[in-house]
């Protein structure tokens, strides 16, 4: 409750009590004064103590009310009393309210400043709305203090906004300056791009630079200034964000770059390296004379310019040489393509040769286009002969008809009459009594004097040496041979270097002959390439007999090749596809009989690629393919077809191996199991795991010796074994690893016994036919040995004497990729030879041999189908 001022004068006594010492006589004057002073000091101290107590009580009350405000949201009002405690209460409450109000104002002011950091207008609008939320409180003292605080905060915030606004303006204007500078620079470059290297061009460049300076000046100071020789009067509308020094620096840099770009563009228009070099000389001459077109360029700038122009001259020279080199390389590529039997566009070939500027290459192309790359049946047979390419007579004919020609020369540089390369001075006896040289006589001279000395060389080396001898003599050709070895191209390079050296050292005498010599070399290269094309064609025929026999745009077909949709077998047309397959097989066999060294084939390379891709994307389709192939060609024919699909090293796939197993009655169920596992693994089934015993890799290593001559079989065998094991694992029927590896090698059960697979015969592993019992190969070998010795077709000792049956029965068996067996002498490790000295081989996996063996040992040989 409110209290009045403390009555200190009445402290310590009741109101009705009289004064202390009232009944005592009055003291003296001095004693009374001392008593009064002491009483007054004591009262003041007591009053201060009371005021402190009441102040603390008021502050405590204020603290409680402030807490209630914060905890419960109530509003504490000021007290109307004037007591010490009231004053303390009001002061504390007012201070807290003012602090809260100031903090809220600072927070809200900061928000609108963040939202409007660089716009005075936007800040002002936001500020008006914010101030409305801080209406007067009704307490004059609080409102006055808050008003002073608010004014100070507003002034500071507004100053910051105005400063940021000005900075933004300057940044915007500076950005506009950079943009204008870039745009003006682009316009400057476009203006000078077409300016010629003359007075008019220089004037155009000068005008463009003036416009460039004017575009920059609008950002300069508002006072008058000058840039690039252009005066700009005072203008209060200029932005005033870029100094004169900056303007001058940017203009000077742009001027230097513009003039250098102008001169560089003018050089670019010079069509050739020689024209560019002449332009560079003109630029240097005008610089020395102080031409005004170089205004703004100092010595350093001009040095950079001349370096740039000089580099352009060098690039042009290099480019012209590189272009010729590139076209020469393109010409050689086209020639090589023709050599390998590809179709070549004669127009492109001739144009590329002409662009190369090489007379020898041009002559080589002319020869190729005149004589062609086509491989005819006759040329293929010639390529397959023991003589290889050109014979001695062919070389003489080439020199007579191509290099020399039949043209008659009345006086060949002081050597008399000349024709077919035979001069009157060199061969007077042959010219005696003749008006013109007879071709037969000339051919005999060429062959005797220039070809026969090199008869011992290879055809290619004989050709280049004979051709060189007709120009420089036999001794010169022999010196070149000593350096070139057995490399015809190296020989021609050495000869060309000799020709060029002669022309360089004595141009008056030999310079005019150089183009003809180079053309002659080109004809020799063309001839060699024609001969090589024949051999290349034979190689292409051998690698893809069916595809080659079809012919192409430049080569006639060698045989009628039946065509059919290779996808038909997968679309249900098994009968039509089978007819096509039989026709193809007959054609392949006919080509193999007719052409020496050509293997029988059923499919072309592109058809092989089609089926391999199909098997890769759809493994199950190989069973459809294999079944249809066996139906069309029989099991042996189907094996032949599968062998062609997997014949190349590294391409024998697991799918093809599974298909091969499926052709055998005993292994067919295992092949189906492996195919199922292949599908499961493709769908995400885990690879099989063997918790006990050896794994698949270990089991495979244990029988690897059986197919050491067939390393490509390792991958397919392991993949097939893994697939079959995965299928069994999915059924919960997994067996030991050795079972899957042996089954992948063809082992199969029959009447409680195992047949086929890998076994040991006389201390060495080998593969068995799938119908031979695993413990019977020794007896089969003895039977074969007896038949071979009795029929006098068996192997022999090194001295040619037949090896007896007892000796043959002790030999080791080595399976070959083509299904044959070789006998290996265990003492030497070498194959046992036949009567011609080649390894003796025999095959038992035929219907005839199977029937004979089954008759004599039915318990050891199971039915083949």
C-alpha positions in Angstrom: 0.0 0.0 0.0 1.1 3.6 -0.5 2.8 5.3 2.4 3.5 8.9 3.3 6.8 10.3 4.1 8.3 8.7 7.2 7.8 11.1 10.3 11.4 10.9 11.5 10.9 13.6 14.1 8.5 11.3 16.1 10.6 8.2 15.8 11.0 6.3 19.1 8.2 7.8 21.1 4.5 7.6 21.5 2.4 10.6 20.6 1.1 11.0 24.2 4.6 10.8 25.8 6.3 13.9 26.8 9.8 14.9 25.9 12.7 13.1 27.5 14.0 15.2 30.3 11.0 17.3 30.6 11.1 17.2 34.4 14.7 17.9 34.5 16.0 21.4 34.6 17.1 22.9 31.3 20.7 22.3 30.4 23.1 25.0 29.5 23.1 26.6 26.0 26.1 24.6 24.7 24.8 21.2 25.8 21.4 21.8 24.2 22.9 22.5 20.8 25.0 19.3 20.8 22.0 17.2 21.7 20.0 18.8 18.9 22.8 18.1 16.3 23.1 14.5 17.3 19.4 14.0 17.1 19.3 15.5 13.6 22.1 13.2 12.2 20.6 10.2 13.6 17.3 11.0 12.0 18.9 11.4 8.6 20.5 8.0 8.8 17.3 6.4 9.8 15.5 8.1 6.9 18.0 6.8 4.3 17.6 3.3 5.6 13.8 3.5 5.3 14.0 4.9 1.7 16.4 2.1 0.7 14.0 -0.5 2.1 11.0 1.0 0.3 12.9 1.3 -3.0 13.8 -2.3 -2.8 10.3 -3.3 -2.1 9.1 -1.3 -5.1 11.7 -2.8 -7.4 10.7 -6.3 -6.1 7.1 -5.6 -6.9 8.1 -4.4 -10.4 10.1 -7.6 -11.0 7.2 -9.7 -10.0 4.9 -7.9 -12.4 7.4 -8.1 -15.2 7.6 -11.8 -14.7 3.8 -12.1 -14.8 3.8 -10.1 -18.1 6.3 -12.5 -19.7 4.7 -15.7 -18.2 1.0 -14.9 -18.5 0.8 -12.0 -21.0 -0.8 -9.6 -18.4 0.0 -5.9 -18.7 1.4 -4.2 -15.7 0.3 -0.6 -15.1 2.2 2.2 -13.4 1.3 3.2 -9.9 -0.3 6.6 -9.3 1.3 7.0 -5.8 4.3 9.2 -5.0 5.9 7.0 -2.3 9.4 5.8 -2.5 8.3 2.3 -3.3 5.9 3.6 -6.0 8.6 5.7 -7.6 11.0 2.7 -7.6 8.3 0.4 -9.0 7.4 2.8 -11.8 11.0 3.4 -12.7 11.8 -0.3 -13.0 8.6 -1.1 -15.0 9.1 1.9 -17.3 12.7 1.0 -18.0 11.7 -2.6 -18.9 8.9 -1.5 -21.1 11.1 1.0 -22.9 13.9 -1.6 -23.4 11.3 -4.1 -24.8 9.9 -1.5 -27.1 13.3 -0.4 -28.4 14.3 -4.0 -29.1 11.1 -4.7 -31.0 11.6 -1.5 -33.0 15.2 -2.4 -33.9 14.1 -5.8 -35.0 11.3 -4.6 -37.2 13.5 -1.8 -38.6 16.2 -4.4 -39.4 13.6 -6.5 -41.3 12.5 -3.7 -43.6 16.1 -2.7 -44.1 17.0 -6.3 -45.1 13.9 -6.4 -47.4 14.7 -3.0 -48.9 18.5 -2.5 -48.6 19.1 -0.2 -51.5 15.7 1.6 -52.3 14.9 4.7 -50.3 11.3 4.8 -51.7 10.6 1.2 -50.8 12.2 1.6 -47.4 10.1 4.7 -46.7 6.8 2.9 -47.6 7.7 -0.1 -45.4 8.8 2.3 -42.6 5.5 4.0 -42.6 3.6 0.8 -42.1 6.0 -0.3 -39.4 5.8 2.9 -37.3 2.1 2.5 -37.1 2.6 -0.5 -35.0 4.5 1.5 -32.4 1.7 3.9 -31.3 2.3 6.1 -28.1 1.9 4.3 -24.8 0.3 7.2 -23.0 3.2 7.5 -20.6 4.9 10.8 -21.5 8.2 9.8 -20.0 8.3 6.5 -21.9 7.1 8.0 -25.2 9.6 10.8 -25.0 12.5 8.4 -24.5 11.3 6.1 -27.2 10.8 8.9 -29.6 14.4 10.0 -29.2 15.6 6.4 -29.6 13.5 5.9 -32.8 14.7 9.1 -34.4 18.3 8.1 -34.0 17.7 4.5 -35.3 15.7 5.8 -38.3 18.4 8.3 -39.3 21.1 5.6 -39.2 19.0 3.0 -41.1 18.0 5.6 -43.8 21.7 6.5 -44.2 22.6 2.9 -44.8 19.8 2.5 -47.3 20.8 5.6 -49.2 24.5 4.5 -49.3 23.5 1.1 -50.6 21.2 2.7 -53.2 24.0 4.8 -54.5 26.4 1.9 -54.6 23.9 -0.1 -56.5 23.4 2.7 -59.0 27.1 2.9 -59.5 27.4 -0.8 -59.9 24.5 -0.8 -62.4 26.1 2.0 -64.4 29.5 0.3 -64.3 27.8 -2.9 -65.6 26.1 -0.9 -68.3 29.5 0.5 -69.2 31.0 -2.9 -69.5 28.1 -4.1 -71.6 28.3 -1.0 -73.8 32.0 -1.5 -74.1 31.5 -5.1 -75.2 28.7 -4.2 -77.6 30.6 -1.3 -79.1 33.7 -3.6 -79.4 31.7 -6.1 -81.3 30.3 -3.4 -83.6 33.8 -2.2 -84.0 35.0 -5.6 -85.0 32.2 -6.1 -87.5 32.8 -2.7 -89.0 36.5 -3.3 -89.7 36.1 -7.0 -90.7 35.5 -6.0 -94.3 37.8 -3.0 -94.3 40.5 -3.3 -97.0 44.1 -2.6 -96.6 44.0 0.8 -98.3 43.1 4.5 -97.5 39.4 3.8 -97.6 39.8 0.9 -95.1 41.9 3.1 -92.8 39.2 5.8 -92.8 36.5 3.3 -92.0 38.6 2.0 -89.1 39.1 5.6 -87.8 35.4 6.4 -88.0 34.5 3.2 -86.2 37.0 4.1 -83.4 35.4 7.6 -83.0 32.0 6.0 -82.6 33.4 3.6 -80.1 34.8 6.5 -78.0 31.5 8.3 -78.1 29.7 5.2 -76.8 32.1 5.1 -73.8 32.0 8.8 -73.1 28.5 8.8 -71.7 29.8 7.1 -68.6 32.6 9.5 -68.0 32.7 12.6 -65.7 30.2 15.4 -66.1 33.1 17.9 -66.7 34.6 18.4 -70.1 37.4 15.9 -71.2 39.1 14.4 -74.2 39.6 10.7 -75.2 41.3 9.4 -78.3 41.6 12.8 -79.9 37.8 13.4 -79.5 36.7 16.3 -77.3 33.6 16.0 -75.1 32.1 19.1 -73.6 30.6 19.3 -70.1 27.4 17.4 -69.8 25.4 17.1 -66.5 23.5 14.0 -67.8 26.6 11.8 -68.0 26.8 9.0 -65.5 30.1 10.1 -63.9 31.1 6.6 -62.9 34.2 6.1 -65.1 37.3 8.2 -64.8 39.0 9.9 -67.8 42.0 7.7 -67.2 39.9 4.5 -67.3 38.2 5.7 -70.5 41.5 6.5 -72.2 43.0 3.1 -71.1 40.0 1.2 -72.5 40.0 3.2 -75.7 43.7 2.7 -76.4 43.4 -1.0 -75.8 40.4 -1.3 -78.1 42.1 0.8 -80.8 45.3 -1.4 -80.7 43.2 -4.6 -80.9 41.0 -3.2 -83.6 43.9 -2.2 -85.9 45.6 -5.5 -85.3 42.4 -7.4 -86.0 41.9 -5.2 -89.2 45.3 -6.1 -90.5 44.9 -9.8 -89.5 41.6 -10.0 -91.3 43.2 -8.4 -94.4 45.9 -11.1 -94.3 43.2 -13.8 -94.0 41.8 -12.8 -97.4 45.2 -13.4 -99.0 44.5 -16.8 -100.8 47.9 -18.4 -100.7 51.0 -18.5 -98.4 52.9 -16.5 -101.0 50.3 -13.8 -101.0 50.2 -13.7 -97.2 54.0 -13.3 -97.1 53.8 -10.4 -99.6 51.1 -8.7 -97.5 53.4 -9.0 -94.4 56.2 -7.3 -96.3 53.8 -4.5 -97.3 52.7 -4.0 -93.7 56.2 -3.7 -92.4 57.1 -1.2 -95.2 54.2 1.0 -94.3 55.0 0.9 -90.6 58.5 2.1 -91.3 57.1 5.0 -93.4 54.9 6.1 -90.5 51.6 5.5 -92.2 48.6 6.9 -90.3 46.8 3.6 -90.5 48.9 2.4 -87.6 47.8 5.3 -85.3 47.5 4.0 -81.7 50.0 1.2 -82.1 53.3 1.5 -80.3 56.4 -0.5 -81.1 55.3 -3.3 -78.7 51.9 -3.6 -80.3 53.4 -3.7 -83.8 55.8 -6.4 -82.6 52.9 -8.5 -81.5 51.1 -7.8 -84.8 54.1 -8.9 -86.9 54.5 -12.0 -84.8 50.9 -12.8 -85.4 51.1 -12.2 -89.1 54.3 -14.1 -89.5 52.8 -17.1 -87.6 49.9 -16.9 -90.1 52.3 -17.1 -93.0 53.9 -20.1 -91.4 50.6 -21.8 -90.8 49.5 -21.2 -94.4 52.7 -22.7 -95.7 52.3 -25.7 -93.3 48.6 -25.9 -94.1 49.2 -26.1 -97.8 51.8 -28.8 -97.2 49.6 -30.5 -94.7 46.6 -30.4 -97.1 48.7 -32.0 -99.8 50.0 -34.6 -97.3 46.5 -35.3 -96.2 45.3 -35.8 -99.7 48.3 -38.0 -100.5 47.4 -40.1 -97.5 43.8 -40.2 -98.6 44.9 -41.4 -102.0 47.0 -44.2 -100.5 44.0 -45.2 -98.3 41.8 -45.5 -101.4 44.5 -47.4 -103.3 44.8 -49.8 -100.3 41.0 -50.2 -100.1 41.0 -51.1 -103.8 43.9 -53.6 -103.2 41.8 -55.3 -100.5 38.8 -55.5 -102.8 36.6 -52.6 -101.6 34.7 -50.5 -104.0 36.6 -47.2 -104.8 35.1 -44.2 -106.5 37.4 -43.4 -109.4 36.5 -39.7 -109.4 37.4 -39.4 -105.7 40.6 -41.3 -106.2 41.7 -39.2 -109.2 40.8 -35.9 -107.4 42.7 -36.9 -104.3 45.8 -37.8 -106.3 45.6 -34.5 -108.1 45.3 -32.5 -104.9 48.3 -34.2 -103.5 50.5 -32.6 -106.1 52.7 -35.8 -106.2 53.4 -36.8 -109.8 54.4 -40.3 -108.7 51.1 -40.8 -106.8 49.1 -39.4 -109.8 50.8 -42.0 -112.0 50.1 -44.8 -109.6 46.4 -43.8 -109.6 46.4 -43.7 -113.4 47.8 -47.2 -113.5 45.3 -48.5 -111.0 42.4 -47.0 -112.8 43.6 -48.2 -116.2 44.4 -51.7 -115.1 41.8 -52.1 -112.3 41.8 -53.9 -108.9 39.3 -56.5 -110.0 40.1 -60.1 -109.0 39.1 -62.4 -111.8 39.1 -66.2 -111.6 42.3 -66.2 -113.7 44.0 -63.7 -111.4 43.0 -65.7 -108.3 44.4 -68.9 -109.8 47.6 -67.0 -110.7 47.9 -65.7 -107.2 47.5 -69.2 -105.8 50.3 -70.7 -107.9 53.7 -71.3 -106.5 55.2 -68.5 -108.6 53.2 -65.9 -106.6 52.8 -62.6 -108.4 54.8 -61.4 -111.4 57.0 -63.9 -113.3 60.2 -62.9 -115.1 58.2 -62.5 -118.4 55.5 -60.5 -116.6 58.1 -58.1 -115.3 59.6 -57.6 -118.8 56.1 -57.1 -120.3 55.4 -54.4 -117.6 58.6 -52.5 -118.4 58.1 -52.7 -122.2 54.4 -51.8 -122.3 53.9 -49.5 -119.3 57.2 -47.9 -118.2 58.7 -47.5 -121.7 55.8 -47.7 -124.1 55.9 -48.0 -127.9 56.4 -44.4 -128.7 59.2 -43.8 -131.2 61.8 -41.0 -130.5 64.0 -40.0 -133.4 66.8 -38.6 -131.1 66.7 -39.5 -127.4 69.0 -36.8 -125.9 71.9 -37.6 -128.2 71.6 -41.3 -127.9 70.0 -41.9 -131.2 66.7 -43.5 -132.0 64.8 -45.0 -129.1 61.7 -47.2 -128.7 60.5 -49.5 -125.9 63.4 -48.2 -123.8 66.0 -49.5 -126.3 68.3 -46.7 -127.5 70.4 -46.9 -130.6 73.5 -45.9 -128.7 73.1 -48.7 -126.1 72.0 -51.4 -128.5 73.3 -50.7 -132.0 73.1 -54.3 -133.1 69.4 -54.5 -132.4 68.7 -51.3 -134.3 70.8 -52.2 -137.3 68.7 -52.3 -140.5 65.6 -51.2 -138.7 63.5 -48.1 -139.0 61.6 -48.9 -135.7 62.2 -51.4 -132.9 60.4 -54.7 -132.9 58.5 -55.3 -129.6 59.6 -58.9 -129.4 63.3 -57.9 -129.9 62.9 -55.2 -127.3 61.3 -57.6 -124.8 64.2 -60.0 -125.2 66.7 -57.3 -124.6 64.9 -56.0 -121.5 64.5 -59.5 -120.1 68.1 -60.5 -120.8 69.9 -57.3 -119.7 67.6 -55.8 -117.0 65.4 -58.6 -115.6 67.4 -61.7 -115.7 70.2 -60.3 -113.4 67.5 -60.1 -110.7 65.8 -63.4 -111.4 66.8 -64.8 -107.9 64.8 -62.1 -106.1 61.2 -62.2 -105.0 58.7 -61.0 -107.7 58.3 -57.6 -106.0 62.0 -57.0 -105.5 62.7 -58.2 -109.0 60.2 -55.7 -110.4 61.6 -52.7 -108.6 65.2 -53.6 -109.3 64.6 -54.3 -113.0 62.7 -51.1 -113.5 65.5 -49.1 -111.7 68.1 -50.8 -113.9 66.5 -49.6 -117.1 67.0 -46.0 -115.9 70.2 -46.0 -113.9 71.8 -49.3 -114.9 72.2 -52.7 -113.3 75.0 -51.6 -110.9 72.9 -48.7 -109.6 70.0 -51.1 -108.9 72.4 -53.5 -107.1 73.6 -50.7 -104.8 70.0 -49.8 -104.0 69.3 -53.5 -103.3 72.1 -53.6 -100.8 70.6 -50.8 -98.8 66.9 -51.8 -99.1 67.2 -55.5 -98.3 63.9 -57.3 -99.1 61.7 -54.2 -98.8 60.3 -52.9 -102.2 59.0 -49.7 -100.8 62.3 -48.9 -99.1 64.0 -49.6 -102.5 61.6 -47.1 -104.2 62.2 -44.5 -101.4 66.0 -44.8 -101.9 65.6 -44.5 -105.6 63.4 -41.4 -105.3 66.0 -39.8 -103.0 68.7 -40.5 -105.7 66.5 -38.9 -108.4 65.9 -35.8 -106.2 69.6 -35.5 -105.4 70.5 -35.6 -109.1 67.9 -33.0 -109.9 69.1 -30.8 -107.0 72.8 -31.1 -107.6 72.6 -30.7 -111.4 69.2 -29.1 -112.2 70.3 -28.1 -115.8 71.0 -31.7 -116.7 68.5 -33.6 -114.6 65.8 -31.2 -113.4 63.5 -31.7 -116.3 63.6 -35.5 -115.9 62.5 -35.5 -112.2 58.7 -35.4 -112.9 59.0 -38.3 -115.4 61.1 -40.4 -113.0 58.5 -39.8 -110.2 55.7 -40.8 -112.6 57.6 -43.9 -113.5 57.9 -44.8 -109.8 54.2 -44.3 -109.4 53.6 -46.8 -112.2 55.8 -49.3 -110.5 53.9 -48.9 -107.2 50.7 -49.3 -109.1 51.9 -52.5 -110.7 53.0 -54.0 -107.3 49.7 -53.0 -105.8 47.9 -54.8 -108.6 49.8 -57.9 -108.0 49.3 -57.6 -104.2 45.5 -57.1 -104.8 45.4 -60.6 -106.3 46.9 -62.1 -103.3 44.7 -60.0 -101.0 41.7 -61.2 -102.9 42.8 -64.8 -102.4 43.2 -64.1 -98.7 39.7 -62.5 -98.5 38.3 -65.5 -100.4 39.9 -67.9 -97.9 38.6 -66.0 -94.8 35.0 -65.5 -96.1 34.4 -67.9 -99.0 30.7 -67.4 -99.3 30.8 -63.6 -98.9 33.7 -63.3 -101.4 32.0 -65.6 -103.9 29.0 -63.3 -104.0 31.1 -60.7 -105.8 30.6 -56.9 -105.6 30.4 -53.8 -107.8 33.9 -54.4 -109.2 34.1 -58.2 -109.1 31.9 -60.8 -110.6 30.4 -63.6 -108.6 32.4 -66.8 -108.5 29.4 -69.1 -108.0 25.6 -68.8 -107.6 25.0 -68.1 -103.9 21.6 -69.0 -102.5 20.1 -66.2 -100.3 17.5 -66.5 -97.6 16.3 -64.7 -94.5 18.6 -65.9 -91.8 15.9 -65.1 -89.2 13.5 -67.6 -90.9 14.6 -70.5 -88.6 13.3 -68.5 -85.6 10.0 -67.5 -87.3 8.8 -71.1 -87.9 10.1 -71.5 -91.5 12.3 -74.4 -90.7 11.7 -76.2 -94.1 12.6 -73.3 -96.3 15.6 -72.4 -94.1 16.7 -76.0 -94.2 16.6 -76.1 -98.0 18.7 -72.9 -98.1 21.2 -74.4 -95.6 21.6 -77.5 -97.8 22.1 -75.4 -100.9 24.7 -73.3 -99.1 26.6 -76.3 -97.8 26.8 -77.8 -101.4 28.1 -74.4 -102.7 30.7 -74.2 -100.0 31.9 -77.7 -100.7 32.0 -77.0 -104.5 34.1 -73.8 -103.9 36.5 -75.8 -101.7 36.9 -78.5 -104.4 37.4 -75.9 -107.1 39.8 -73.5 -105.4 43.0 -74.6 -103.8 43.3 -73.6 -100.1 39.7 -72.4 -99.8 37.9 -74.0 -96.7 34.3 -75.3 -97.1 31.9 -72.8 -95.6 28.1 -72.6 -95.2 27.6 -69.0 -93.9 29.1 -65.7 -94.9 30.8 -63.5 -92.3 27.8 -61.2 -92.0 25.5 -64.2 -91.5 27.8 -65.5 -88.8 27.7 -62.2 -87.1 23.9 -62.2 -87.2 23.6 -65.6 -85.5 26.2 -64.8 -82.9 24.4 -61.6 -81.9 21.1 -63.5 -81.8 22.6 -66.2 -79.5 24.1 -63.6 -77.3 20.7 -61.7 -76.8 18.6 -64.9 -76.7 20.5 -67.9 -75.5 17.5 -70.3 -75.8 17.4 -69.6 -79.6 20.5 -71.6 -80.1 18.6 -74.8 -79.3 16.0 -73.9 -82.0 18.9 -73.2 -84.4 20.7 -76.5 -83.6 17.7 -78.7 -83.8 16.7 -77.2 -87.2 20.3 -77.5 -88.5 20.5 -81.2 -87.5 17.2 -81.8 -89.2 18.5 -80.1 -92.4 22.1 -81.3 -92.5 22.3 -84.2 -90.2 24.3 -84.3 -87.0 27.7 -84.1 -88.8 26.5 -81.2 -90.9 25.1 -79.4 -87.9 28.5 -79.9 -86.1 30.2 -78.4 -89.2 27.9 -75.4 -89.1 28.4 -74.9 -85.3 32.2 -75.3 -85.9 32.1 -72.4 -88.4 30.2 -70.2 -86.0 32.8 -70.8 -83.3 35.9 -71.4 -85.4 37.9 -68.2 -84.7 40.1 -68.1 -81.6 38.4 -66.4 -78.7 34.9 -66.7 -80.2 33.9 -70.2 -79.2 31.1 -69.3 -76.8 29.4 -71.3 -74.1 26.1 -71.2 -76.0 27.7 -72.8 -79.1 29.3 -75.4 -76.8 25.9 -76.2 -75.3 24.4 -76.5 -78.7 27.2 -78.9 -79.8 26.4 -81.1 -76.7 22.7 -81.0 -77.6 23.5 -82.8 -80.9 24.7 -85.9 -78.9 21.9 -88.1 -77.5 23.8 -88.9 -74.4 24.6 -85.3 -73.5 21.3 -83.7 -74.7 19.7 -83.7 -71.2 22.8 -82.0 -69.7 22.8 -79.4 -72.5 19.1 -78.6 -71.7 20.1 -78.3 -68.0 22.9 -75.9 -68.8 20.5 -73.9 -71.0 18.0 -73.6 -68.2 20.8 -72.4 -65.9 22.0 -69.9 -68.4 18.5 -68.4 -68.4 18.3 -68.4 -64.6 21.6 -66.6 -64.2 20.6 -64.1 -66.8 17.5 -63.4 -64.6 19.7 -62.8 -61.6 20.1 -66.3 -60.1 23.3 -66.5 -58.0 26.3 -68.4 -59.3 26.7 -71.9 -57.7 28.8 -72.3 -54.6 30.4 -75.6 -53.5 30.7 -75.7 -49.7 32.9 -78.8 -49.7 35.4 -80.3 -52.1 36.9 -78.6 -55.0 35.2 -75.8 -57.0 34.5 -75.7 -60.7 37.9 -73.9 -61.5 39.8 -76.6 -59.5 37.9 -79.4 -61.3 38.6 -77.8 -64.7 42.3 -77.5 -64.0 42.3 -81.2 -63.1 41.3 -82.1 -66.7 42.9 -79.2 -68.6 45.5 -81.5 -70.2 42.7 -83.3 -72.1 42.1 -80.2 -74.3 45.5 -78.5 -74.3 45.4 -78.2 -78.1 42.0 -76.4 -77.8 42.6 -73.5 -75.4 39.4 -71.8 -76.6 37.4 -74.7 -75.1 38.3 -73.7 -71.5 35.9 -70.8 -71.3 32.9 -72.5 -72.8 33.4 -75.6 -70.7 33.6 -73.6 -67.5 30.6 -71.5 -68.4 28.5 -74.5 -69.3 29.4 -76.3 -66.1 28.6 -73.2 -64.1 25.2 -72.8 -65.8 24.2 -76.5 -65.2 25.3 -76.3 -61.6 23.2 -73.1 -61.1 20.1 -74.9 -62.5 20.7 -77.9 -60.1 21.3 -75.5 -57.2 17.9 -73.8 -57.9 16.3 -77.2 -57.5 18.3 -78.1 -54.4 20.1 -81.0 -56.3 23.7 -79.7 -56.7 26.4 -82.3 -57.3 30.2 -82.2 -57.0 32.1 -79.8 -59.2 33.8 -82.6 -61.2 30.4 -83.9 -62.4 29.6 -80.6 -64.1 33.1 -80.1 -65.7 33.2 -83.7 -67.0 29.6 -83.4 -68.3 30.5 -80.2 -70.1 33.3 -82.2 -71.8 30.7 -84.7 -73.0 30.7 -87.3 -70.3 27.3 -89.0 -70.1 25.7 -92.1 -68.3 24.5 -95.2 -70.1 23.4 -98.4 -68.4 25.2 -97.5 -65.2 28.5 -96.6 -66.8 30.1 -93.3 -67.9 30.9 -92.6 -71.5 32.9 -89.8 -73.1 34.6 -86.9 -71.1 38.3 -86.6 -70.1 40.3 -89.7 -69.3 43.9 -90.8 -68.9 45.4 -93.0 -71.7 49.0 -94.2 -71.3 49.8 -91.4 -68.9 48.3 -88.5 -70.7 44.8 -87.0 -70.6 42.6 -86.9 -73.7 39.0 -86.4 -74.7 36.8 -89.3 -75.7 34.0 -89.5 -78.2 30.7 -89.4 -76.2 29.9 -93.0 -77.1 33.2 -94.7 -75.8 33.1 -96.0 -72.3 35.7 -94.2 -70.1 37.7 -97.4 -69.4 37.7 -98.6 -73.0 39.9 -96.1 -74.9 43.0 -98.4 -74.5 41.1 -101.2 -76.4 39.9 -98.7 -79.0 43.4 -97.5 -79.6 44.6 -101.1 -80.0 41.8 -101.8 -82.5 42.7 -98.6 -84.5 46.4 -99.6 -84.5 45.6 -103.1 -85.9 43.5 -101.6 -88.6 46.2 -99.1 -89.5 49.0 -101.6 -89.6 46.9 -104.1 -91.6 45.8 -101.5 -94.1 49.3 -100.1 -94.4 48.1 -96.5 -93.6 49.6 -96.3 -90.1 52.4 -94.1 -88.8 56.1 -94.9 -89.3 59.4 -94.5 -87.5 61.8 -91.7 -88.5 63.5 -94.2 -90.9 60.2 -94.9 -92.6 59.5 -98.3 -91.2 55.9 -99.0 -89.9 55.4 -98.9 -86.2 54.0 -102.2 -85.0 50.7 -102.5 -83.1 52.5 -103.1 -79.8 54.3 -99.8 -80.2 51.2 -97.9 -81.3 49.2 -99.2 -78.3 51.7 -97.5 -75.9 51.4 -94.1 -77.5 49.5 -91.2 -75.9 46.4 -89.7 -77.5 46.1 -86.0 -78.2 42.6 -84.7 -79.3 42.7 -82.0 -82.1 40.3 -79.1 -82.7 39.0 -80.8 -85.9 38.0 -84.0 -84.0 41.0 -86.0 -85.2 43.5 -87.7 -82.8 47.3 -87.6 -83.0 49.6 -90.2 -81.4 52.3 -88.7 -79.2 55.5 -90.5 -78.4 55.8 -90.4 -74.6 59.6 -90.5 -74.8 60.0 -87.6 -77.1 56.7 -85.7 -76.6 56.5 -85.3 -80.4 53.7 -86.5 -82.7 54.2 -89.8 -84.5 54.7 -89.0 -88.3 53.0 -90.5 -91.3 54.8 -91.6 -94.5 54.9 -87.9 -95.7 56.6 -86.7 -92.5 53.5 -84.9 -91.2 51.8 -85.8 -87.9 49.7 -89.0 -88.3 46.1 -88.5 -87.5 42.9 -90.6 -87.4 39.3 -90.1 -86.7 36.9 -92.6 -85.1 33.9 -90.2 -84.5 32.2 -91.3 -87.8 29.2 -93.6 -88.4 31.4 -96.2 -90.1 34.1 -96.4 -87.4 31.4 -96.4 -84.7 29.5 -99.3 -86.3 32.7 -101.3 -86.7 33.8 -100.8 -83.0 30.3 -101.5 -81.7 30.3 -104.8 -83.6 33.6 -106.0 -81.9 33.1 -104.5 -78.4 29.4 -103.8 -77.9 29.8 -103.6 -74.1 32.2 -100.7 -74.4 30.6 -98.7 -77.2 27.1 -97.3 -76.7 24.7 -96.4 -79.6 25.6 -93.1 -81.2 22.1 -91.8 -81.4 
